């Protein structure tokens, strides 16, 4: 059986050489040779105690070694953050993907503070894909995502949770605030200049909102918001429908 050893890259080869040199210097730091060498360089005198001289080499090596180690650690952390960002981001719209949005919203709803979940769906989106092609459909989704991002606050969570469906979680938001934001997004989408074949094509969205004044599991909050989205669609599309998730739970319990 033959064992193949992969060739080292230039950077890895340089790192090995530097490491070997450091180990070699550290190993002789306490020797009489270190005393002689440093005494000769700095003309310190042969009678200078060896333990004083031998301490200079480790100190000289420690500073650059620590610096390069810290730089390497910073590079690893930066690479990890970038990997995490890519893994949690929707490739098309640059919003959170469904997994990341669900995970972060679930954590936020467990705190027990008020909040609102908006579920936004592009109206008649299949017809856009069928008539103009998927590339133009992608353009429409990116434009809608841009409108959403322009209207949310710092700290709000925005995700693409389906093909043409987006989710927004608003921590500490009341019903009026969530409704005002949803209306701003709806109007902003209507104002998009979408010209798939050099002719204007109006875009619109329907929005379902579920508010909560206490801790409500994400699945329940999403179910109520999705029901409101269905009501907005059934009511003619291009509109907003809202209800309180807590009130919905109480009604079912009373029944």
C-alpha positions in Angstrom: 0.0 0.0 0.0 1.3 3.4 -1.0 0.7 6.4 1.3 0.7 9.7 -0.5 1.8 12.7 1.5 0.3 15.9 0.0 2.7 18.6 -0.9 2.8 21.7 1.3 1.8 25.0 0.0 4.4 27.9 0.0 2.8 29.5 3.0 2.6 26.2 4.9 6.2 25.4 4.0 7.3 28.9 5.3 5.3 28.3 8.5 7.0 25.0 9.2 10.4 26.6 8.7 9.6 29.4 11.0 8.2 27.0 13.6 11.4 24.9 13.5 13.6 27.9 13.8 11.6 29.1 16.8 11.8 25.7 18.5 15.5 25.5 17.9 16.2 29.0 19.3 14.0 28.3 22.3 15.8 25.0 23.0 19.2 26.7 23.2 17.9 29.8 25.0 19.0 28.4 28.4 22.3 27.1 27.2 25.8 28.5 27.6 25.8 29.0 23.9 22.9 31.5 24.3 24.9 33.3 27.0 27.9 33.5 24.7 26.0 34.5 21.6 24.0 37.3 23.2 26.9 38.6 25.2 29.0 38.8 22.1 26.3 40.7 20.2 25.5 43.2 22.9 29.0 43.2 24.5 27.5 42.4 27.8 30.6 40.6 29.2 31.2 37.0 29.8 30.6 37.2 33.5 26.9 38.3 33.1 24.7 35.7 34.8 23.4 33.1 32.3 19.8 33.2 33.5 19.6 36.9 32.7 20.9 36.5 29.2 19.0 33.3 28.4 15.7 35.2 29.2 16.3 37.6 26.3 15.8 35.1 23.5 12.3 33.9 24.6 11.2 37.5 25.1 12.5 38.5 21.6 10.7 35.5 20.1 7.5 35.8 22.1 6.4 39.2 20.7 6.4 38.4 16.9 5.2 34.9 17.6 2.2 36.2 19.6 1.5 38.8 16.9 1.3 36.2 14.1 -0.8 33.9 16.2 -3.3 36.7 17.0 -3.4 37.7 13.3 -4.1 34.0 12.3 -6.8 33.8 15.0 -8.4 37.0 13.6 -8.3 35.5 10.1 -10.0 32.3 11.3 -12.7 34.2 13.1 -13.3 36.4 10.0 -13.6 33.3 7.8 -16.0 31.6 10.2 -18.2 34.7 10.3 -18.3 34.9 6.5 -19.1 31.1 6.4 -21.9 31.6 8.8 -23.2 34.6 6.9 -23.3 32.7 3.6 -24.9 29.7 5.2 -27.8 31.8 6.6 -28.4 34.1 3.6 -30.8 33.6 0.7 -28.7 33.5 -2.5 -31.1 35.6 -4.5 -32.4 38.4 -2.3 -29.6 38.6 0.4 -32.3 38.2 3.1 -32.1 35.4 5.7 -32.9 32.0 4.3 -35.9 30.1 5.7 -33.8 28.1 8.2 -32.0 31.1 9.6 -35.2 33.2 9.8 -37.1 30.4 11.5 -34.3 29.8 14.0 -33.8 33.5 14.9 -37.5 34.3 15.1 -38.1 31.2 17.3 -35.4 32.4 19.7 -36.9 35.9 19.7 -40.5 34.7 20.4 -39.3 32.8 23.5 -38.3 35.9 25.3 -41.9 36.8 26.1 -41.8 40.4 24.8 -44.4 41.8 22.4 -43.8 41.4 18.7 -45.4 41.0 15.3 -44.8 38.6 12.4 -45.6 39.7 8.9 -45.9 37.1 6.1 -45.7 38.8 2.6 -46.5 37.1 -0.7 -46.1 38.5 -4.2 -49.4 38.6 -6.0 -49.7 36.7 -9.3 -46.1 35.7 -9.3 -46.5 32.5 -11.3 -47.9 34.6 -14.1 -44.7 36.7 -14.1 -42.5 33.6 -14.4 -44.8 32.1 -17.1 -45.0 35.3 -19.2 -41.6 36.8 -18.8 -39.4 34.0 -17.6 -37.7 33.1 -14.4 -34.9 35.7 -14.8 -37.4 38.5 -14.8 -39.2 36.8 -11.9 -35.9 36.9 -10.0 -35.6 40.6 -10.8 -39.0 41.2 -9.3 -38.2 39.3 -6.1 -35.0 41.3 -5.6 -36.9 44.5 -6.1 -39.5 43.5 -3.5 -36.8 42.5 -1.1 -35.1 45.9 -1.5 -38.4 47.6 -0.6 -38.8 45.5 2.5 -35.3 46.3 3.7 -35.8 50.0 3.2 -38.8 50.0 5.5 -37.7 47.8 8.4 -35.8 48.9 11.5 -32.4 47.9 12.7 -32.9 44.7 14.6 -35.9 43.5 12.7 -35.6 40.0 11.1 -36.2 39.7 7.3 -36.2 36.4 5.5 -37.2 34.7 2.3 -39.3 31.8 3.5 -40.7 30.5 0.2 -40.4 31.0 -3.5 -42.2 34.4 -3.6 -42.9 34.6 0.2 -41.1 36.8 2.7 -41.3 36.9 6.5 -40.6 39.9 8.8 -40.4 39.6 12.6 -40.7 43.0 14.5 -39.6 42.7 18.1 -41.6 45.0 20.5 -43.9 46.1 17.7 -47.6 46.9 18.3 -50.4 46.3 15.9 -50.5 49.9 14.6 -46.8 49.9 14.0 -46.9 46.6 12.2 -49.8 47.7 10.1 -48.1 51.0 9.2 -44.9 49.1 8.1 -46.9 46.6 6.1 -48.8 49.4 4.3 -45.5 51.2 3.5 -44.1 48.0 2.0 -47.3 47.4 0.0 -47.3 50.9 -1.4 -43.5 50.7 -2.0 -44.0 47.5 -4.1 -46.7 49.2 -6.1 -44.3 52.0 -6.9 -41.6 49.7 -8.3 -40.7 50.4 -11.9 -40.8 46.9 -13.3 -40.3 46.8 -17.0 -39.7 43.1 -18.0 -40.3 43.7 -21.7 -39.8 47.5 -21.9 -43.5 47.8 -20.8 -44.6 48.6 -17.3 -45.9 45.7 -15.2 -47.4 46.5 -11.8 -46.2 44.4 -8.9 -48.2 44.0 -5.7 -48.0 42.1 -2.4 -50.5 40.8 0.1 -49.6 40.9 3.8 -50.8 38.8 6.8 -49.9 40.0 10.3 -50.0 38.2 13.6 -49.2 40.2 16.8 -48.4 38.9 20.2 -48.2 40.6 23.6 -46.7 37.6 25.3 -44.6 34.5 24.5 -46.2 32.7 21.5 -44.4 29.7 19.8 -43.2 30.6 16.4 -45.2 27.8 14.7 -48.5 29.3 16.2 -47.5 32.8 15.3 -46.7 31.8 11.7 -49.9 29.8 11.4 -52.0 32.9 12.4 -50.1 35.2 10.1 -50.5 32.8 7.3 -54.3 32.7 7.9 -54.3 36.5 7.7 -52.3 36.3 4.4 -55.0 34.0 3.0 -57.7 36.4 4.1 -55.9 39.3 2.4 -55.6 37.2 -0.8 -59.3 36.2 -0.6 -60.2 39.8 -0.1 -58.8 40.9 -3.4 -55.0 40.9 -2.9 -52.8 43.9 -2.6 -54.0 44.5 0.9 -53.1 43.9 4.6 -54.9 41.7 7.1 -54.0 41.6 10.8 -55.1 39.8 14.0 -53.7 39.1 17.5 -52.3 35.6 17.9 -53.0 35.7 21.6 -56.7 36.6 20.9 -56.9 33.8 18.4 -55.6 31.3 21.0 -58.1 32.5 23.6 -61.0 32.2 21.1 -60.1 28.6 20.4 -59.8 27.8 24.1 -63.2 29.3 24.8 -64.8 27.3 22.0 
